[in-house]
């Protein structure tokens, strides 16, 4: 059994996926992909933990630079609605044990990378 905050994880994935879709051009052949990878590690004799890595990959150029800054910098009066949602999402990921959120940008694709750890009993 995997134990964790499924509602928080659902909100995180929903926000990052919808932002990826929002900033993907509506051109034939372009798509957003969602990948999940897992690693299991033993903690003692009876417990294990699973590290899940979620990747939401979408075509370049991806999110605007201002929006990426809003996601990771302290809130300001002029923070956009999308920036506020991503900022809160980034904070929720941080609250999760071992949780990190990164945004990668490459020449042909961009991606949210979300790492989270959960106890496995």
PyMOL commands that set and color helices and strands:
alter all, ss='L'
color gray80, all
select helices_A, chain A and resi 6-22+65-72+81-95
alter helices_A, ss='H'
color red, helices_A
select strands_A, chain A and resi 2-3+33-43+47-59+100-105+109-120
alter strands_A, ss='S'
color yellow, strands_A
deselect
rebuild
show_as cartoon
